[in-house]
């Protein structure tokens, strides 16, 4: 089995972050804040879908009052193996599956999926699946970037605004009970120069991409005028109505 790539733009391994990985450390802080929000609402059986190397699943299991079991699920077998070795314990386990096909007939009281929805071909289908895992009265914690990311990050398939993110939950019997907005500054010069190893994952030749996708260029320009050189994220906590 191949080792976890700790320098990937999409993979954070806390124990392997180097002192000069400013982007990685800043991004980890954002992830931890999301998981801390999730832990405040977590109870009963917990599902962490697209858990990566598992540190967040363990954080919620340890910090959530009334958590009885936590299951972390990820598509990458190397990440699941790392999670099991480093963050597994009694009541915390990890499984390898894709987000669409994972099934557990018992259901969950808490479902978490952070920075996942923008990665999948059919985001509405994933949202439907996440809500489908919830027991009545359960909570779903989910997050997405709300500023453009598809242009720079080839791993992202969809851009969201706060409005388009909220619209995906409209068909479901859920209500928002909490939220977290986050802002992450970035240096355009660092991104262009690839001055950090983690930046090597960014989309190559952005100029060519914008010429081929002029709407993306306009979207990026408008976002920069409004928000400057920042990435913005929204985490929502949705409760499924009991009836």
C-alpha positions in Angstrom: 0.0 0.0 0.0 1.3 3.4 -0.9 2.1 5.9 1.8 -0.1 8.9 2.5 1.0 12.0 0.5 1.2 14.6 3.3 2.1 17.4 0.8 -1.0 17.1 -1.3 -3.2 20.2 -1.5 -6.1 17.9 -0.5 -4.5 15.9 2.3 -3.6 17.2 5.7 -1.5 15.0 8.1 -1.1 16.9 11.3 1.9 15.0 12.6 3.8 15.6 9.3 3.2 19.3 8.8 6.6 21.1 8.4 7.4 24.4 10.1 7.5 26.2 6.7 4.2 24.8 5.5 2.2 28.0 6.2 -0.7 27.0 4.0 -1.0 23.6 5.6 -0.9 24.9 9.1 -3.5 27.6 8.3 -5.7 25.1 6.6 -5.4 22.7 9.5 -6.5 25.4 11.9 -9.6 26.0 9.8 -10.4 22.2 9.7 -10.0 21.9 13.5 -12.4 24.8 14.1 -15.0 23.0 11.9 -14.5 19.8 13.8 -14.8 21.6 17.1 -18.1 23.0 16.0 -19.2 19.5 15.0 -18.1 18.2 18.4 -20.3 20.7 20.2 -23.3 19.3 18.4 -22.3 15.6 18.2 -24.1 12.8 20.0 -24.8 9.1 19.7 -23.5 7.4 16.6 -21.3 9.6 14.5 -20.4 9.3 10.8 -17.5 11.3 9.4 -17.7 10.9 5.6 -14.5 11.7 3.7 -12.6 11.7 7.0 -9.1 11.9 5.5 -6.5 10.6 7.9 -9.0 10.5 10.7 -7.9 13.2 13.2 -11.2 15.0 13.0 -13.2 11.8 13.6 -11.1 11.2 16.8 -11.5 14.8 17.9 -15.3 14.6 17.7 -15.3 11.2 19.4 -13.2 12.5 22.3 -14.9 15.9 22.6 -18.5 15.2 21.8 -20.7 14.8 24.8 -22.7 11.6 24.5 -20.9 10.2 21.5 -21.2 6.4 21.7 -19.5 5.4 18.4 -17.6 7.2 15.6 -17.1 5.8 12.1 -14.7 7.6 9.7 -15.1 6.7 6.0 -12.8 7.7 3.2 -12.3 6.6 -0.4 -8.5 6.4 0.0 -7.2 3.1 1.4 -3.9 4.7 2.5 -5.8 7.4 4.5 -8.0 4.8 6.2 -4.9 2.7 7.1 -3.2 5.8 8.6 -6.4 6.7 10.5 -6.7 3.3 11.9 -3.1 3.2 13.1 -2.9 6.7 14.5 -6.5 7.6 15.6 -8.4 4.4 16.1 -9.5 3.3 19.6 -12.4 1.4 21.1 -15.5 3.1 19.7 -13.7 4.8 16.9 -13.2 2.9 13.6 -12.5 3.6 10.0 -13.7 2.1 6.8 -12.9 2.5 3.1 -15.8 3.4 0.8 -16.9 6.1 -1.6 -19.4 8.6 -0.4 -22.2 7.6 -2.7 -22.2 3.9 -1.9 -21.5 3.8 1.8 -24.4 2.2 3.7 -25.2 1.5 7.3 -28.8 0.5 8.0 -28.7 1.5 11.6 -28.3 5.2 10.7 -26.5 7.9 12.6 -27.3 10.6 15.1 -24.6 12.9 13.7 -23.2 13.0 10.2 -20.2 15.1 9.3 -18.8 15.8 5.9 -16.4 18.7 5.6 -15.0 20.2 2.4 -16.3 17.2 0.4 -19.3 18.4 -1.6 -17.2 20.4 -4.0 -15.2 17.3 -5.0 -18.0 15.1 -6.3 -19.5 15.0 -9.7 -23.1 15.2 -8.4 -23.2 17.3 -5.2 -27.0 17.2 -4.8 -26.8 13.4 -4.8 -24.2 13.5 -2.0 -26.3 15.9 0.1 -29.3 13.6 -0.4 -27.1 10.7 0.8 -25.8 12.6 3.8 -29.3 13.5 5.0 -30.4 10.0 4.3 -27.9 8.7 6.9 -29.5 10.8 9.6 -31.9 9.4 12.2 -34.9 11.7 13.0 -33.6 14.5 15.2 -30.0 14.0 14.1 -27.6 16.7 13.0 -25.6 17.1 9.8 -22.5 19.2 9.8 -21.2 20.1 6.3 -18.9 22.8 4.8 -17.9 24.2 1.4 -15.8 27.0 0.0 -18.1 30.0 -0.8 -15.6 31.8 -3.0 -14.3 30.4 -6.3 -12.0 27.5 -6.1 -12.4 25.4 -9.2 -10.2 27.6 -11.3 -7.1 27.2 -9.0 -7.8 23.8 -7.5 -8.1 20.9 -10.1 -9.5 18.7 -7.4 -12.6 20.8 -7.0 -15.5 20.3 -9.5 -18.0 22.9 -8.3 -18.1 26.4 -7.0 -20.7 27.4 -4.4 -22.1 30.6 -2.9 -23.9 30.6 0.4 -27.2 30.7 -1.5 -26.4 27.8 -3.8 -25.1 25.7 -0.9 -28.3 26.3 1.1 -30.5 25.5 -1.9 -29.3 21.9 -1.9 -31.0 21.3 1.5 -34.3 22.8 0.5 -35.9 19.5 -0.5 -35.1 17.9 2.9 -36.8 18.2 6.3 -33.9 20.0 8.0 -33.4 23.3 9.6 -30.2 25.3 10.2 -29.3 25.5 13.9 -25.7 26.8 13.8 -23.1 28.0 11.4 -19.4 29.0 11.1 -18.0 31.4 8.6 -14.2 31.4 8.0 -11.8 33.6 6.0 -8.4 32.5 4.9 -6.1 35.0 3.3 -3.7 33.9 0.5 -0.8 35.3 -1.4 -1.3 35.3 -5.2 2.4 35.5 -5.6 3.0 32.3 -3.6 0.3 30.6 -5.6 1.9 31.6 -8.9 5.5 30.9 -7.9 4.6 27.6 -6.2 6.9 28.7 -3.3 5.4 26.0 -1.0 5.5 22.3 -1.8 1.8 22.1 -1.2 1.2 24.7 -4.0 2.5 22.3 -6.6 -1.0 20.7 -6.7 -2.5 24.0 -8.0 -3.8 24.0 -11.5 -0.9 24.7 -13.9 -1.1 27.5 -16.5 -4.0 29.5 -15.1 -3.8 31.9 -18.0 -4.6 29.1 -20.5 -7.5 27.9 -18.2 -9.0 31.4 -18.1 -8.8 31.7 -21.9 -10.6 28.4 -22.3 -13.1 29.3 -19.5 -13.8 33.0 -19.7 -16.7 32.8 -17.3 -14.3 31.5 -14.6 -12.0 34.5 -15.2 -15.0 36.9 -14.7 -16.1 35.0 -11.6 -12.6 35.2 -10.1 -12.3 38.9 -11.0 -15.6 39.7 -9.3 -14.7 37.7 -6.2 -11.4 39.4 -5.9 -13.0 42.8 -6.2 -15.4 41.9 -3.5 -13.3 39.9 -1.1 -9.7 40.6 -2.0 -7.2 37.8 -1.8 -9.2 35.6 0.6 -10.9 32.2 0.5 -14.1 32.0 2.4 -15.9 29.0 3.8 -19.2 28.2 5.4 -19.9 25.3 7.8 -23.6 24.7 8.6 -25.2 22.5 11.3 -28.6 21.2 10.1 -31.0 19.3 12.3 -33.3 16.7 10.8 -36.9 17.2 12.0 -38.2 14.4 14.1 -41.4 14.0 12.2 
